[in-house]
Amino acid sequence: MPADLDKIDRKMLKLLQADGRLSNADLAQKVSVSPATCHRRTQRLVDEGFIKGFRALINPHAVSRGALVMVGVVLDRSTPESFAAFETAIRKLSFVLDCHLVAGDFDYFLKVRVQDMADFNKLHGEQLIAFPGVRQIRSFFVMKEVTDNAPLDF
């Protein structure tokens, strides 16, 4: 744990991680500081990069994105140029939620949200396999989401 995070900072981070809509007044009360002090501390946590931002968690089923697919990608070459080309292309796809360069059998793992298997089949055939330098794609349809976007434990 970074030395510049005290007990109050850690508690604030945990509370905001659980509920990003918590008002400054409520947060101040929960951590036993004044609202002005709480606001300064929250702003410092943002400014120093401990808090990257705030956003709503949308129910994917409510917006017709109920199918979750994990996609393993193998590139034909392991060069900085091929990685850069792939990463530039993948950033343009709105259906890709996460993209991670990994060690092991795959070069990248993607987390993709689509409406259903037919929707993914279309994206796979029209976009994913056409990416620069892609040699192989392996898709894994998630049958049950046990844990998703769990809060950090610190």
Secondary structure, DSSP 8 states (H G I E B T S, - for coil): --TT--HHHHHHHHHHHH-TT--HHHHHHHHTS-HHHHHHHHHHHHHTTS---------GGGGT--EEEEEEEEES--SHHHHHHHHHHHTT-TTEEEEEE-SSS-SEEEEEEESSHHHHHHHHHHTGGGSTTEEEEEEEE-S--S--S-----
